[in-house]
Each structure stands twice: as structure tokens, then as C-alpha cells.
Amino acid sequence: MSTTIPVSIDTTPRGRTITTRRAFALRRGLGFLLASAFLVLVTFLIIPLLPGDPARAVLGTRATPEAVAALRDRFGLDDPLPVRLGDYVGGLLHLDLGVSYRYGTSVSETITTKLPYTLTLTALAIGVVLAVSVPLGVVIGVLTRGGRRPRLALGFGAVAGFMASVPGYVTGTLLIVVMSIWLDLLPPGGAMHPSSAVLPVLSLALGPLFAVARVVRQETQNVISQDFMRTARGRRLRATRLYAVHALPNLLTSTLTLCGLIISGMIGAAVVVESVFNYPGIGQEIVQAIIYKDYPVVQGIVLVLGLLAILVNLLIDAVLGLLDPRTLGESHV
């Protein structure tokens, strides 16, 4: 008597599927617009809500009233708030993020110069997280299924919990001490050589790597306890096909959901890690902008990083919709 793996047949009418996808796209598009509008409003309010006079903060306490008035007039700080908001939104529509108080240059140019460094670090860290955490979580989940190897399960849980809780800047500091000072294997900072990115990438990746691996391990154990996996094992499929073809696709939904949150956090964490390693990215620039009260640069960087986080979550939602069509109808319109 042969056994077969149950196959799920989609009986949803094609027209209804298309309508569901359109509704999904409409919801996500509307959510993106609302989140972006809120982000624009928040970044605009950075300057008006700051205590004191931004012009005085930039020029210093010894600046003459004439110089302060000239700077306020130059950057429109005396205009009514609605007018300033209109100018800010109008500039954004033309990809103009304003002018740096400190340099008198375009904020867009500053971000365009620095952002590639930050995106490179983040992309490499995300690659490390996905390349290591998913296989690691699956292997540990398989080895410890059904209460097997309790010591391995306990040890992995303790190590993963500890590593996931350590901030990236602490990890970065420890890596500098061990890898650069004690062992003299890697440069402690800068971006003069490709190897300079190794320690910042590890600092960004280690915590999220173990956080994702814990979720993957738990999801692996949930998936392999399902009836269709028992049937697949009964057919004596090879381990690679059993877990890669049958188990992996079923545990990716929750994994990708967590990855979306982690990736958004990594974009912000990169700002701090870059400061630890003196890496010439957005992190260094925003620190300098805060020190010198260069508020338009702060506005621009916060806006760009926020939009990147929103886009990442939108992309994750789209990928989840492709992998698991059931997520398309999570709310009906």
C-alpha cells in the first residue's frame, strides 16, 4: 500500500484571487503612504520643537544679533509654521532635503555620499544573518526534536538568548579588543581596506543571527511534528529533500516576518556601530550633525532611514504574500 503526501489544491476562483491581491496591494500602498506622511511630519517638527534658537545654537553664544537674524532669514526660520511645512514638503517632492547649516551644502549630497557605506554594511550583515541563522536553526531544531539531546537544546537556548540580548556596540567593542588589539588580525576601524568592514558586519549580525536562529529552531520543531512531515519520513526521503523541500518553505513565513523587524532595527543599529568603528557612513554623519546642531542633516538622515525601514517591511509583506497566499486575505475589504 503506497502512501502519498497530501497536496493542497487551491479551489479559490481566479477572479477572487485577483481581487484579493488588489485589495492587499491597496492596503499596503495606503499603509505606506500614511506611514510616510507621519514620518515626514515627525522629521519636520525636529527643528520647530527644539528648545532654544537653532540659529543661536549653530553660531554660538558669542554671535551678534545681526548674524543670528541673517541666519534665521537665510533658512526661513522666521516664516510661519504652515509656510515652513509647505516649503519642506515641496522640497521633498523635488528630492531636496534642505541645506546644511554647517557646510551650506545640500543635505541630499551629504546623504548620497555617506549612505552607500551604511547600506553596504547592512546588506552584508543581512546576508550573514540569513546564510547562518536559517541552516543553524533547522539543524538544531532537527537534532533536538521530540525532547532529544536536552543538553544541546539547553546550551543553544542559553547562548542564543545571551547573544541576542547584547547590543551591537558592545559586541563591536569586544571584537575590537579581541580581533584587533589582542590578535591583531583585523583593522579596528575606518574603511581603507575591504577587511575593515568585517568587524562592523559581525557586530551588526551576531545578535540578530541568534535571534532568528531561535525562531527557526522553534518553527522547525513545529513543522516536523506535522502529519505531512511524518508521511514524508515514511517514504524514506533523503534528509536534504525532506527538510529543504518539505520543511523549509513552511517555516519561512514566521522567519521572514521576524527578519523584517530585525532588518529595520539593523538599519538603525548601523548608525551606532559605525561610530564605534569610525566607519564613514550615515552614523558618523548624524553624530557630527548632532554635535554641531546641524538640524537639516539630522532631519534628512532620520527621514531616509525611516523610509528605508518602511520599504523593507513593505517588501517583506510582498514576499510573504507570494510565498503564502493566505496572508493576502488577512483582512478583507
SULCORUR-V189116 format. One record per backbone hydrogen bond with DSSP energy under -0.5 kcal/mol. NH is the residue of the N-H (numbers start at 1). CO is the residue of the C=O. If there is no record, write none. Layout:
# SULCORUR-V189116
nh = {NH/NH}
co = {CO/CO}
This chain:
# SULCORUR-V189116
nh = {9/10/11/17/18/19/20/21/22/23/24/25/26/27/28/29/30/31/32/33/34/35/36/37/38/39/40/41/42/43/44/45/46/47/48/49/50/54/57/58/59/60/63/68/69/70/71/72/73/74/75/76/77/78/79/84/85/86/87/88/89/90/91/92/93/94/94/95/96/97/100/104/107/110/111/112/113/114/115/116/117/118/119/120/121/122/123/124/125/126/127/128/129/130/131/132/133/134/136/137/138/139/140/141/142/143/144/145/147/148/153/154/155/156/157/158/159/160/161/162/163/164/165/165/166/166/171/172/173/174/175/176/177/178/179/180/180/181/182/183/185/186/190/196/197/198/199/200/201/202/203/204/205/206/208/209/210/211/212/213/214/215/216/217/218/219/220/221/222/223/224/225/226/229/230/231/232/233/234/235/235/236/237/242/243/244/245/246/246/247/248/250/251/251/252/255/256/257/258/259/260/261/262/263/264/265/266/267/268/269/270/271/271/272/273/274/275/276/277/278/279/281/284/285/286/287/288/289/290/291/292/293/294/295/297/298/299/300/301/302/303/304/305/306/307/308/309/310/311/312/313/314/315/316/317/318/319/320/321/322/323/324/327/328/329/329/330}
co = {7/8/9/13/14/15/16/17/18/19/20/21/22/23/24/25/26/27/28/29/30/31/32/33/34/35/36/37/38/39/40/41/43/44/44/45/47/52/53/54/55/56/60/64/65/66/67/68/69/70/71/73/72/72/76/80/81/82/83/84/85/86/87/88/89/90/91/92/91/95/105/100/98/106/107/108/109/110/111/112/114/114/115/116/117/118/119/120/121/122/123/124/125/126/127/128/129/130/132/133/134/135/136/137/138/139/140/142/144/145/149/150/151/152/153/154/155/156/157/158/159/160/161/162/162/163/167/168/169/170/171/172/173/174/175/175/176/176/177/178/179/179/277/193/194/195/195/196/197/198/199/200/201/202/204/205/206/207/208/209/210/211/212/213/214/215/216/217/218/219/220/221/223/226/226/227/228/229/230/231/232/233/232/238/239/240/241/241/242/242/243/247/247/248/248/251/252/253/254/255/256/257/258/259/260/261/262/263/264/265/266/267/268/268/269/270/271/272/273/275/274/279/279/281/282/283/284/285/286/287/288/290/289/293/294/294/295/296/297/298/299/300/301/302/303/304/305/306/307/308/309/310/311/312/313/314/315/316/317/318/319/320/324/325/325/326/327}
